[in-house]
Amino acid sequence: MKQRESFVLRGSFASSDRRSLLKAAGIGAAGLAAAPLLTACTDQSKRAGDSASATSTASSTPSASLLPAPEPQVKPLLDEQKVNDAVDKLDGTVEGAMDSTGVPGIAVAVVYKDRVVYAKGFGVREAGKPETVDAATVFQLASVSKPLASTVAAIAVGRKALTWTDPVIKHSPDFALKDPFVTANATVADLLSHQGGLHTGAGDLLEDLGFDQSYILSHLNQQPLDSFRASYNYSNFGYTAGAMAAADAMKMPWAELADEVLFKPLGMSSTSYRHADYQKAPNRALIHVPAGNKTWVARYSRDADAEAPAGGASSSARDLALWIRLQLANGSFDGKEVISPDALGITHAPHVVNGPPATPAARARFYGLGWNVSYDDHARLVLGHSGAFNLGAATAVSMLPGEQLGIVVLTNGRPQGIPEAICATFFDTAQNGAPTVDWFGFTATAFQKIDEAEKPKVDYSPAPAGPKPARGNGFYAGSYANSYYGPLHVAVENGALSLELGPAGRTTKFPLTHFDGDTFSFESIGENGNGLAGAIFAAHAGAAAGGQASSVRLDFYDETGLGTFTRS
């Protein structure tokens, strides 16, 4: 995702997700990174990331953190009149967000005391076209797929197909990480709470290149690991591996399992983990990126099937309201138990600290199983998650279980903090009669800082002063091997160099532009693309003039030291 993951509006009921939130030191990500970014607003602060390896306080014993979520220690502070007043103001909140940002479409649903009290769409499905958004419009969910997936896994646990503390390898024999001990011991709960040790974004760049789920999961064993159960790193493919263990235990493909045990029983007829289902939906919102001056363009397609449990779901506000009802009713729907309350309760419990307190008076923030978990100024449990595709989707769900209140916001625009701000404004209004914080300004500032942190480390756009000349094309051309990314081929066409990389039959061609000496630039692609990247060729020391490069390092693909290709 460079997806944004745990963007927590602490005490104020929202969260978000993007990969670079994690990876940017001092800013967080798609998830999360190092120094606290924002702390104030009466302790209702938003985390744009702690450290990609924020220290966890969880026990190393798998079952130690699997405790029921604490019950609220206070009586409900909201009543029907307060909630109705906040609902009455939602139209204005959403319309204001659209006026200030130009985002093409938004859908919102609110659940209160097991009733859908608001479900409405705004704007259009595609910029420049007349088809409007309604409560049934299907949006891509990005990482809101994660709490949806943990719900599916909880059903499997409730049916005794597996337990949260089962090692993943028990159900998915091909599962492997770099450390044999972690491979043997990593549990479903470890991976669904991002404690398996995989670094943020592990596998994401393979997905951007077009590799499928099987290839990506089978190559995670080359990724370096952080401390097992003593670190928190938001990992889409670690999460996917954990969820797939539930599918394997139920002996069903993931998308089929979700349909069978969750979507069909609840009547979520527009919800799917298959990208093909999203594409063929007649009432679907396309994803958009900004094009300047509050204008947006539907430029990209985002197929997230490879990470389906972590980011590949699509749904409507109407369908997700049914799912929120299930969550707030402790696993029951229309009076019938769909999920074991005990199994579902584990997903709502804190499993790991993902936001240590910034000051002695501040509160820690946690991650459960697919949920950000926190407690507000009134000691109420707050559950939430956001999803974001840099290619054009931003979503958020937030719940106050003790108040039996939840909201989901779906947008078809690149993340700018809009769904998070709508959630926070709604809850703030319900509590206080009106917003006590400019949540739109607050989240916009935070997301701008996230974007700044995602800029490439090396700027290849301006030519360096007095660049060294390149060698002849024959020095660079040829085939190179890499055990993680597969083969790379550098070719000469009409006197220009290009490289090809990706899965067989579906490689991507990257034109190369000379930068300096043996360094060329190319345009990075996909969800994580952030502009020009470098291809740095090298020869063996003492190689004769007129020889050939022995290797090429692609700095964009070298985050964890896996980006060097050797001539084959």
Buried (B, 14 or more C-beta within 10 A) or exposed (E): BBBBBBBBBBBBBBBBBBBBBBBBEBBBBBBBBBBBBBBEBEBBBBBBBBBBBBBBEBEEEBEEBBEEBEEBEEEBBBEEEBBBEBBEBBEEBBEBBBEBBBBBBBBBBBBBBBEBBBBBBBBBBBBEEEBEBBBBBBBBBBBBBBBBBBBBBBBBBBBEBBBBBBBBBBBBEEBBBBBEEBBBBBBBBBBBBBBBBBBBBBBBBBBBBBBEBEBBBEBBBBBBBBBBBBBBBBBBBBBBBBBBBBBBBBEBBBBEBBBBBBBEBBEBEBBBBBBEBBEEBEBBBBBBBBEEEEEBBBEBEBBBBBBBBBBBBBBBBBBBBBBBBBBBBBBBBEEEEBBBBEBBBBBBBBBBBBBBBBEEEBBBBBBBBBBBBBBBEBEBBBBBBBBBBBBBBBBBBBBBBBBBBBBBBBBBBBBBBBBBBBBBBBBBBBBEEEBBBEBBEBBBBBBEBBBEBBEBEBEBEEEEEEEEEBBEBEBBBBEBEBEBBBBBBBBEEEEEBBBBBBBEEEBBEBEBBBBBBBBBBBEBBBBBBBBBBBBBBBBEEEEEEEEBBBBBBBBBBBBBEBBBBBBE
